[in-house]
Amino acid sequence: MALGETTVTVVGFVDSELEVKRVGDEGHEVVTFLLRSIERRFDKEKREWGDGRHLAVRVKCRRRLALAARSALQEADPVLVTGRMSTRVHAEERGQPRSLPEVEASAIGLNLMFCVAPIRRPKQASVSVSPGPGKWQRRALVEREALMSTAEPVSAA
């Protein structure tokens, strides 16, 4: 972690289609989407639940996390996102600068409070690995192979 880095966990739902791009010389995948979090509050006078404060952040996933997000997530899914937060400034249609918080995700999970998610584990025998790498490296190669075999290809456009 870098000095002054802000790490956050945001609980909300996917509020846009996933945007998939390939970047860099090697064509690594980057997936971005809008995450919206809406606070629920109980109004004692009305004796009912209602919406409270809203938060919208842009989420950016890279490489292996991008592959997994692309194959597992869709709009309206309840998620938990952990990562580094920053502010992205861009020009509005009228030329006015506008800022939007952005989280570069290090982990994304489905919020099981609001959905059921089956777990697919890769088969251990799907990758042949030389005896050189350690156990965690072999597992990472097996997981990457499983992701690559289930993910759909994306054009380099």
Secondary structure, 3 states (H helix, E strand, C coil): CCCCCEEEEEEEEECCCCEEEEECCCCEEEEEEEEEEEEEEEECCCCEEEEEEEEEEEEEEEHHHHHHHHHHCCCCCEEEEEEEEEEEEEECCCCCEEEEEEEEEEEEEECCCCCCCCCCCCCHHHCCCCCCCCHHHHHHHHHHHHHHHHCCCCCCC
